[in-house]
Structures are given as structure tokens and as C-alpha cells.
């Protein structure tokens, strides 16, 4: 599966955003880029959150912080096989910023 979104945010402080796939009314099945900069918080970066609904979840920083008022793209790709994987690329970079493998990757619920 490949998911790609073009994103534009005119804020990068005091904002929360999710770009990706989340099960309907179900925060336990997630493949998404998450941004959270609370009021008064330190510099925030986009995180890659992966959760399979069986209690296996991970959130890893991508090291990317968007420039306010500028478009960027988020691409999430899953690959299935003996060891499933989920990867996130930002701005069409060919190298994933984060790769998550194994039991964290959801195979249903999205």
C-alpha cells in the first residue's frame, strides 16, 4: 500500500496535526505522521506513528520540521512478506526517514 498527501500548514507552533491512516474511532490502528507542538513547548518534529491494534505501537521522530506556509509531501509505504515494513518519506526523498518492521505494522483496521 502507498499513501501520499500534500500538506500545507501556516503554523508550526501551538498546533497538533495527523497525516495518514487511522482506524475509524480507533487510535489503536495507525500509520501516520504526527506533529505536536503544545503551547510553550520546545521545538517539535514530525513523528512516524505505527500501531497494529494488538498493543504493539511505536512513535519515532523523523527529524523533519515543516516550514510554515510551505507545501510538503508525506508518503507512507507498506510492504508485506515474512517481515512486514512501513516506511515514511517526506518531500519525495528517495531514502525513508524512518522504517518500522515486524509486529508493529498493522495488517488490518485501517
N, C-alpha and C positions, 0 to 999 in steps of 0.2 A: 504494500500500500504506500502511496505517496500523497502527502498533503502539502499544499503550498498556499501561503497567504501573503498578500501585500499589505503592509501595516503603516499607518501614519498616526503618530501621537504628537500633540502640540504641548505635552508636558513630559517631564522626566523626574519630577519631584511631587510628593504627595499624591501618588496615583498607584492603583493596582490594575493589572491587565493580564488576561489569559488569551493565548492564541494557540488553538489546536483542537484536540478531540477530548471530550469529557462525556461520560455516560449521562443520560438524562436523569436529573435529580440524583446523581450517583458520583460523588467525588472519589470513589474507590477505583474507578476505571479511567485512567488518564494517560494521554500522550500530548503534552503541551509545553509551550514556552510560557513561563510565568514571570511577571515583573511586579515587584512590590517595593515601593518607596513610601514608607509611612511618614506622616508629618514629623519633622525634626530628625528623621532617620539619617544614617550615613549614606554615602553613595551606594546605589543599588545597581545590580547587573541582572540581565535576563538569566533565568534558570531553566533547565530542562527537567520536567517532572514526568516520571513514568511510574504507573501503578497498575497492578494486574487484578485487583479486586479480591485477592486471597491474602491480603496482609503484607504483600511484597511491594514496597514503594521506595523510590529514591528521588531526590531532588539535587541536581548538580549545577553549579554555576557555569555558564557558557563564557563568562568573561566579557560579554558584549553589553554595552550600554548604548541605547539609541540616541541619536541627536534629535532634539525636539524640532518639530516642523519639517522633518525629512522622511521620505518614504524608505522602508526597508522590507526585505522579504524574509519569511521564515519557512523553511522546508523541513518536514519530518518524514522520514522514510523507514518503513519496517521491512525486514527480510526474515523469511521463515525457513526453517530447516532444523537440524539436530539442536542447534543453539540459536534461538530467535534473537534478533537485534533491532534496536530502534536508534536512529541517528538524527541529529539536528544540524542543519546548515543554515547560515544566515547570510543574506546578500549574495546568493548564488555562488558562494565559495565552494570549491570542489572538495575541500577537506572538512569533514564534520567537526564541529566544535566539541561535541560530546557524543559518545556511543555507549549505549546501555545494552547489556546482553543477558540472556538467561531468564530466570523466573520472574523478573520484574516486568517483562514485556507482556502486555495484555493480549490475549488471543480472542477475546470477546468483550461484550459490554460497552463498546464504544458506539 
